[in-house]
């Protein structure tokens, strides 16, 4: 899969054009891909303190490039963002440019909702064959009245890319899923596969907020329309300033010590000694209060073992499915969440933050003196990192569980392939965006090879 890192990436200069020597390793990145990758192009007031902390605390060493493939991924480094020329580089801007949109064999429909895959008979090997998709115009929010159904039919195959929530919903609406649950909702079952919608895994985001003595945080942008407009004017004029960056300039990855007591009862779920158990991200500000200045130290357990579900609420395609992430339902996840919070506290206790951090914004965190209280604090404040995966998981061809084969084709069906984060059987120990780009590039090669 490493080849697809280089295939999709295009490492470019940061917005301010500064030298990035020592801030990333160009050898670990592509330079001819479609998606722009760059380092921060606008300094934050906390940046030097973060770098000083990497010198002061051995637990958080500086890492020149945390995306370094076979290298050690642990440590704190400059965040690498999908930004080019101070603007977001997305799958749309990267892959659906004006040249691609202008191709005669491509039609892009917007503001429509796919409602079901339609079986068109059986293939020569006896599998149910799906080649058509029903869709309607997307309704206004709150309108559940089904619109006029349109049909589009593929000559070769259908490729689903609706994500970890939308893909299992579409499959289940098409009769592919747990037959008992589908019959209960008056959906005719075509393929009984209880793995559809199961195995949901997501990263939990824990925003640990601290009061700071610093008038240069981003808080004024969050709460003052005049300041936000001025920053936007600067960005529009010269592509510089606050809006040329994400909110964070640094992130880091770390893990439990190998002799931690958690491993006496729980196997290590990580990929190895050089992969993290939790992530830390630093943002100078928070959108929550209306006064004061703040530092948000976000922590994200990277290797969750809890598994949730996506199920249909009804047989109406406009009605959102039931998403039950089942966060913090294993001992490891509870321990990792608590350790990440304690790690954030250790980080800001370094000398570099002396007299800068003046207190905890959350009274629950200020009084969390043991793991049980930290767990209660986490349950009260944490939310999704929007990294959901696994609800149409890949598995070996002869496995009794799973939804897609190694070539991303839908098990037990002819004519359908899935290309999105739902196929990951385990959640990557990183931000999932890059992993999805790798998957998509791999899928493109698989599809081309299958149709040569």
Secondary structure, DSSP 8 states (H G I E B T S, - for coil): -HHHHHHHEEE---TT----BTTB-GGGS-SSSSEEEB---S--TTHHHHHHHHHH-GGG-B-S-TT-TTS---EEEE--BSEETTEE--HHHHHS-HHHHT-TT-----SEEEEEEEEEEE-TTS-EEEEEEEEEE---TT-------EEEE-SS-EEE--HHHHHHHHHHHTTEE-HHHHHHTT---SEE-TTTT--BB--EEEEEEEEES-TTSTHHHHH-HHHHHHHHHHHHHHS-SGGGS-SEEEEEEE---TT-GGGGTS---SSSTTS-SEEEEEES--SS-SSS-EEEEEEEESS----BEEE-SSS-TTS--EEE--TT-SHHHHHHHHHHHHHHHHHTTSGGGTTTEEEES-HHHHT--SHHHHHHHHHHH-EE-S--B-TT-B--TT-SS-SB-TTSBBTTEESEEE-SGGG-SS--SS-HHHHHHHHHHHHHHHHHHHT-
